[in-house]
């Protein structure tokens, strides 16, 4: 029976080899290429979520009255970003066509608002483009989440076969 009153539990019926930390094997070496190959989609997904958040703040800045409730949508940007990255990693390019097209429209509108702010374009034009960009951003987020659910429903991820 283990002696739990000692600072380190010791079981006298087991050999001292079990308690010797020097006899343990070294942990396997980390192959960074394998780690990157396995998780690159999540990195791109986090980058997409960050870019969507930046686009939201840039588009929101062009409106006369700021809508502070838009900040509550950031978790959905994170979900949509990870959905993008995950579907890219699974090479589901056909499924990413619609959210990718909306993301391209969002990028075009966001850059247009930014450049319009620099060039001094009329306030009404920037407001209209910002509203279109906000709509495109919302459609991007919703379509990315819907496509992820649809893809996983029809073709779920399966565990690799066991290695014996």
MONORPE-V524457 format. One record per helix or strand of 2 or more residues. SS is the DSSP state (H for helix, E for strand). FROM is the first residue (numbers start at 1). LEN is the number of residues. If there is no record, write none. Layout:
BEGIN
ss	from	len
SS	FROM	LEN
SS	FROM	LEN
END
This chain:
BEGIN
ss	from	len
H	16	4
H	21	3
H	32	30
H	68	22
H	96	24
H	123	32
END
